Amino acid sequence: MNSREIGEKLGVAIRQERRITNEVLGLINVALEKRAYLDMGFPSMFEWLTKGFGYSNAAAYRRIEAAKMLRAVPEVATKLESGAVNLSTVSKVQSIMKAQHKIDGRPISLKERAAVLGKIEGQTYQEVEQTLFSLYPEAASAVSQDRRVVINDSATRHSMNLPNEVAADLVRAKELLSHKFPSGSDSEIFAYALKFLLDHKDPLRKKSSQSQSQSQSQSQSQPVTRTASDSEATCVKSSRAADRRETVQKAGGACTFKDPRTGKICGSRYQVQIDHIKPKALGGTDDPDNLRVRCRQHNLLEAEKIFGKNVMNHYRKGAGP
């Protein structure tokens, strides 16, 4: 093939790629609307794209954000197919507008979205960033820039933007821990703070025996002023907490939802909750045999199967797509 033939074939392939990209975005929107990823054993659309289809984190994020913009502004499909905009620039616009909505609570109108998309047509990614910063300076500054890069088997470089208040808290933490960590590196402070948090909040690090021994020592050091009913209620509450903790520990702190067709287990540790196999509203008990671990999304999915979508839509608010 000569150069002209190569160029013609490349042009055809790129146009086909753009059409397929639009089809992918459309299917992502359908999957988001129907929450198809939950039935497949994934806690989110992002997890389905990365772990189920092998997209990189950045590629999955771009497609989800671009799909949301396409849902709001259908003309995006034409712009993507013509090359006037691309996944990266459309995704960036969606991210900034989402951040702007969080800042002032103002819904971004269809007219405003279309106008912004018109302004960025034909621009490079850097030019789009400059345009968006001039239009939404506060939102552009607020968009997260967290990045993680694995350096080797024992270290990962993690960069992030910190609000000024958090940065000030970090300085104060360094001051408080200056005797323990004279060098006061950020990584030492973060490691100490995370260990402290997990030791106190992570059910996988808590031991029932420790909790029981602490409870016993406290009861021995304090005068007994409770009634029999108070003591019984305390014992029941303690027992239930121990059962819940043991359930979480057995599950490894992860959602145990399984896709019955593929056997895919969700495994998410985000917003993990205790779910009653037989709901308490229908007479279910707190017995360990009636408890299981679900992420919030799969907990809501299970409840939706029993109580219906209309009832559970109220609880889905704030749970994410």
C-alpha positions as CSV (number, residue, x, y, z in Angstrom):
1,M,0.0,0.0,0.0
2,N,1.2,3.5,-0.7
3,S,0.7,6.4,1.7
4,R,-2.6,7.5,0.2
5,E,-4.1,4.0,0.4
6,I,-2.9,3.7,4.0
7,G,-4.5,7.1,4.8
8,E,-7.8,6.1,3.2
9,K,-8.0,2.8,5.1
10,L,-7.0,4.5,8.4
11,G,-9.7,7.1,7.9
12,V,-12.3,4.4,7.3
13,A,-11.1,2.5,10.4
14,I,-11.2,5.6,12.6
15,R,-14.8,6.4,11.5
16,Q,-15.8,2.9,12.3
17,E,-14.0,3.2,15.7
18,R,-16.0,6.4,16.5
19,R,-19.3,4.7,15.6
20,I,-18.5,1.8,17.8
21,T,-17.5,4.2,20.6
22,N,-20.9,5.8,20.4
23,E,-22.5,2.3,20.6
24,V,-20.4,1.5,23.6
25,L,-21.5,4.7,25.4
26,G,-25.1,4.0,24.6
27,L,-24.8,0.5,26.1
28,I,-23.1,1.9,29.2
29,N,-26.1,4.2,29.7
30,V,-28.5,1.3,29.4
31,A,-26.4,-0.7,31.9
32,L,-26.4,2.3,34.3
33,E,-30.1,2.7,34.0
34,K,-30.8,-1.0,34.6
35,R,-27.9,-1.5,37.0
36,A,-26.9,-4.5,35.0
37,Y,-23.5,-4.6,36.7
38,L,-25.2,-5.7,40.0
39,D,-26.7,-8.8,38.5
40,M,-23.3,-9.7,37.0
41,G,-21.7,-9.6,40.5
42,F,-20.0,-6.1,40.3
43,P,-20.7,-3.3,42.8
44,S,-20.4,-0.5,40.2
45,M,-20.2,0.2,36.5
46,F,-16.6,1.2,36.9
47,E,-15.7,-2.2,38.5
48,W,-17.5,-4.0,35.6
49,L,-15.6,-2.1,33.0
50,T,-12.2,-2.5,34.7
51,K,-12.4,-6.0,36.1
52,G,-15.0,-7.5,33.8
53,F,-13.9,-6.0,30.5
54,G,-10.3,-5.1,31.2
55,Y,-10.4,-1.4,30.7
56,S,-7.8,0.7,32.5
57,N,-9.1,2.9,35.3
58,A,-8.7,6.0,33.2
59,A,-10.4,4.5,30.1
60,A,-13.4,3.2,32.2
61,Y,-13.8,6.6,33.9
62,R,-13.7,8.5,30.6
63,R,-16.4,6.2,29.1
64,I,-18.7,6.5,32.0
65,E,-18.5,10.3,32.2
66,A,-18.8,10.6,28.4
67,A,-21.9,8.3,28.5
68,K,-23.5,10.5,31.1
69,M,-22.9,13.6,29.0
70,L,-24.3,11.7,26.0
71,R,-27.4,10.9,28.0
72,A,-27.9,14.6,28.8
73,V,-26.9,15.9,25.4
74,P,-27.7,13.4,22.6
75,E,-25.9,15.7,20.0
76,V,-22.7,14.5,21.6
77,A,-22.9,11.4,19.4
78,T,-22.7,13.4,16.2
79,K,-19.8,15.5,17.6
80,L,-17.9,12.3,18.7
81,E,-18.4,10.6,15.3
82,S,-17.2,13.7,13.4
83,G,-14.2,14.1,15.6
84,A,-15.2,17.6,16.8
85,V,-14.8,16.3,20.3
86,N,-13.4,13.1,21.8
87,L,-13.9,10.9,24.9
88,S,-11.3,12.7,26.9
89,T,-12.7,16.2,26.3
90,V,-16.3,15.2,26.8
91,S,-15.4,13.3,29.9
92,K,-13.6,16.4,31.2
93,V,-16.6,18.6,30.6
94,Q,-18.8,16.2,32.5
95,S,-16.4,16.0,35.4
96,I,-16.2,19.8,35.7
97,M,-20.0,20.2,35.5
98,K,-20.5,17.5,38.1
99,A,-18.1,19.4,40.4
100,Q,-19.8,22.7,39.8
101,H,-23.2,21.2,40.7
102,K,-21.7,20.0,44.0
103,I,-20.3,23.4,44.8
104,D,-23.5,25.5,44.2
105,G,-26.3,22.9,43.9
106,R,-27.3,24.5,40.6
107,P,-28.4,22.0,38.0
108,I,-26.5,22.5,34.7
109,S,-29.1,23.1,32.0
110,L,-29.2,21.3,28.6
111,K,-28.6,24.7,27.0
112,E,-25.5,25.4,29.1
113,R,-24.1,22.0,28.4
114,A,-24.6,22.3,24.7
115,A,-23.0,25.8,24.7
116,V,-19.9,24.6,26.5
117,L,-19.5,21.6,24.1
118,G,-19.7,24.1,21.3
119,K,-16.9,26.2,22.8
120,I,-14.5,23.2,23.0
121,E,-15.1,21.8,19.5
122,G,-11.8,21.2,17.8
123,Q,-9.7,22.0,20.9
124,T,-6.9,20.0,22.3
125,Y,-7.2,18.5,25.8
126,Q,-5.0,21.3,27.2
127,E,-7.1,24.0,25.5
128,V,-10.3,22.4,26.8
129,E,-8.8,22.5,30.4
130,Q,-8.1,26.2,29.9
131,T,-11.5,26.9,28.5
132,L,-13.2,25.1,31.4
133,F,-11.0,26.8,34.0
134,S,-12.1,30.2,32.6
135,L,-15.8,29.2,32.7
136,Y,-15.8,27.2,36.1
137,P,-12.6,28.2,38.0
138,E,-13.8,26.9,41.3
139,A,-15.0,23.5,39.9
140,A,-11.9,23.1,37.8
141,S,-9.7,23.5,40.9
142,A,-11.8,21.1,42.9
143,V,-11.8,18.2,40.4
144,S,-9.8,15.4,42.1
145,Q,-6.3,14.7,40.7
146,D,-5.5,11.6,42.8
147,R,-3.0,9.4,41.1
148,R,-1.5,6.1,42.2
149,V,1.6,4.6,40.5
150,V,3.1,1.3,41.7
151,I,6.9,1.8,41.9
152,N,7.9,-1.7,43.0
153,D,6.6,-4.6,45.2
154,S,7.0,-2.5,48.4
155,A,6.1,1.0,47.4
156,T,3.4,3.0,45.6
157,R,3.5,6.7,44.8
158,H,0.3,8.5,45.6
159,S,-0.3,12.1,44.8
160,M,-3.5,14.0,45.6
161,N,-4.9,17.5,45.9
162,L,-5.7,18.5,49.5
163,P,-8.1,21.2,50.6
164,N,-6.3,23.9,52.5
165,E,-8.1,22.9,55.7
166,V,-6.9,19.3,55.4
167,A,-3.4,20.5,54.6
168,A,-3.5,22.6,57.8
169,D,-4.7,19.5,59.7
170,L,-1.7,17.6,58.3
171,V,0.7,20.3,59.6
172,R,-0.9,20.1,63.0
173,A,-0.6,16.3,63.0
174,K,3.1,16.6,62.2
175,E,3.4,18.9,65.2
176,L,1.6,16.5,67.5
177,L,3.7,13.5,66.3
178,S,7.0,15.3,66.1
179,H,8.5,13.3,69.0
180,K,7.5,10.0,67.4
181,F,8.4,11.0,63.8
182,P,11.2,13.7,64.0
183,S,11.4,13.8,60.2
184,G,7.7,14.3,59.9
185,S,7.3,13.0,56.4
186,D,3.7,12.9,54.9
187,S,3.9,9.2,54.4
188,E,4.7,8.5,58.0
189,I,1.8,10.7,59.2
190,F,-0.7,9.1,56.8
191,A,0.5,5.6,57.7
192,Y,0.1,6.3,61.4
193,A,-3.3,7.9,61.0
194,L,-4.6,5.1,58.8
195,K,-3.3,2.4,61.2
196,F,-5.0,4.2,64.1
197,L,-8.3,4.4,62.1
198,L,-8.3,0.8,61.0
199,D,-7.3,-0.5,64.4
200,H,-10.3,1.2,65.9
201,K,-12.9,0.9,63.1
202,D,-12.0,-2.1,60.9
203,P,-14.0,-5.2,62.1
204,L,-11.3,-7.4,60.5
205,R,-8.8,-6.2,63.0
206,K,-11.1,-6.4,66.0
207,K,-11.2,-9.5,68.1
208,S,-14.2,-10.6,70.0
209,S,-12.1,-11.8,73.0
210,Q,-10.5,-8.4,73.3
211,S,-13.9,-6.7,73.3
212,Q,-15.2,-9.2,75.9
213,S,-12.3,-8.8,78.2
214,Q,-12.6,-5.0,78.0
215,S,-16.3,-5.2,78.7
216,Q,-15.6,-7.5,81.7
217,S,-12.9,-5.2,83.1
218,Q,-15.2,-2.2,82.8
219,S,-18.0,-4.0,84.5
220,Q,-15.7,-5.0,87.4
221,S,-14.4,-1.5,87.9
222,Q,-17.9,0.1,87.9
223,P,-20.5,-0.2,90.6
224,V,-23.5,-2.4,89.7
225,T,-26.5,-0.1,89.4
226,R,-28.4,-1.7,86.6
227,T,-31.6,-3.6,86.8
228,A,-31.9,-7.2,85.6
229,S,-33.7,-6.0,82.4
230,D,-30.9,-3.5,81.7
231,S,-28.2,-6.2,82.0
232,E,-30.2,-8.6,79.8
233,A,-30.6,-5.9,77.1
234,T,-26.9,-5.1,77.3
235,C,-26.0,-8.8,76.9
236,V,-28.3,-9.1,73.9
237,K,-26.8,-6.0,72.3
238,S,-23.3,-7.2,72.9
239,S,-24.1,-10.7,71.5
240,R,-25.6,-9.2,68.3
241,A,-22.6,-7.0,67.8
242,A,-20.3,-10.0,68.2
243,D,-22.5,-12.0,65.7
244,R,-22.3,-9.1,63.2
245,R,-18.5,-8.7,63.6
246,E,-18.0,-12.5,63.2
247,T,-20.2,-12.4,60.0
248,V,-18.0,-9.6,58.6
249,Q,-14.8,-11.4,59.6
250,K,-15.9,-14.7,58.0
251,A,-16.6,-12.8,54.7
252,G,-13.2,-11.1,54.8
253,G,-15.0,-7.8,55.1
254,A,-16.3,-8.1,51.5
255,C,-19.6,-8.4,49.8
256,T,-20.5,-12.1,49.2
257,F,-23.1,-11.6,46.4
258,K,-22.7,-14.2,43.7
259,D,-23.9,-14.2,40.2
260,P,-25.7,-17.5,40.0
261,R,-24.9,-17.9,36.3
262,T,-21.2,-17.3,36.3
263,G,-20.3,-17.7,40.0
264,K,-18.7,-14.3,40.0
265,I,-18.6,-13.0,43.6
266,C,-18.8,-9.2,44.1
267,G,-16.0,-8.9,46.7
268,S,-16.4,-5.1,47.2
269,R,-15.3,-3.7,50.5
270,Y,-16.9,-0.3,49.8
271,Q,-20.0,0.6,52.0
272,V,-20.2,-2.9,53.4
273,Q,-23.3,-3.7,55.4
274,I,-25.0,-6.6,57.2
275,D,-28.0,-7.9,55.3
276,H,-30.7,-10.1,56.7
277,I,-31.4,-13.0,54.3
278,K,-35.0,-13.0,55.5
279,P,-35.8,-9.3,56.2
280,K,-36.7,-8.3,59.7
281,A,-39.8,-6.6,58.3
282,L,-41.0,-10.1,57.3
283,G,-40.1,-11.8,60.5
284,G,-36.4,-12.4,60.0
285,T,-34.2,-12.6,63.1
286,D,-30.6,-11.5,64.0
287,D,-29.5,-15.1,64.3
288,P,-26.0,-15.6,62.6
289,D,-27.6,-18.0,60.1
290,N,-29.8,-15.2,58.8
291,L,-26.9,-12.7,58.4
292,R,-24.7,-12.1,55.3
293,V,-22.4,-9.4,54.0
294,R,-23.4,-7.1,51.2
295,C,-22.1,-3.9,49.7
296,R,-24.7,-1.2,49.8
297,Q,-25.6,-1.6,46.2
298,H,-26.2,-5.3,46.4
299,N,-28.0,-4.9,49.7
300,L,-30.4,-2.6,48.0
301,L,-30.7,-4.9,45.0
302,E,-31.7,-7.8,47.3
303,A,-34.3,-5.6,49.0
304,E,-35.5,-4.5,45.6
305,K,-36.3,-8.1,44.7
306,I,-38.5,-8.4,47.8
307,F,-40.0,-5.0,48.2
308,G,-40.0,-3.7,44.7
309,K,-38.2,-0.9,42.9
310,N,-40.7,1.8,43.8
311,V,-40.1,1.3,47.5
312,M,-36.3,1.0,47.3
313,N,-35.8,3.9,44.9
314,H,-36.2,6.2,48.0
315,Y,-33.2,4.5,49.6
316,R,-31.1,4.5,46.5
317,K,-30.8,8.3,46.6
318,G,-27.1,9.0,47.4
319,A,-26.1,5.4,46.8
320,G,-24.5,6.2,43.4
321,P,-25.3,4.8,39.9
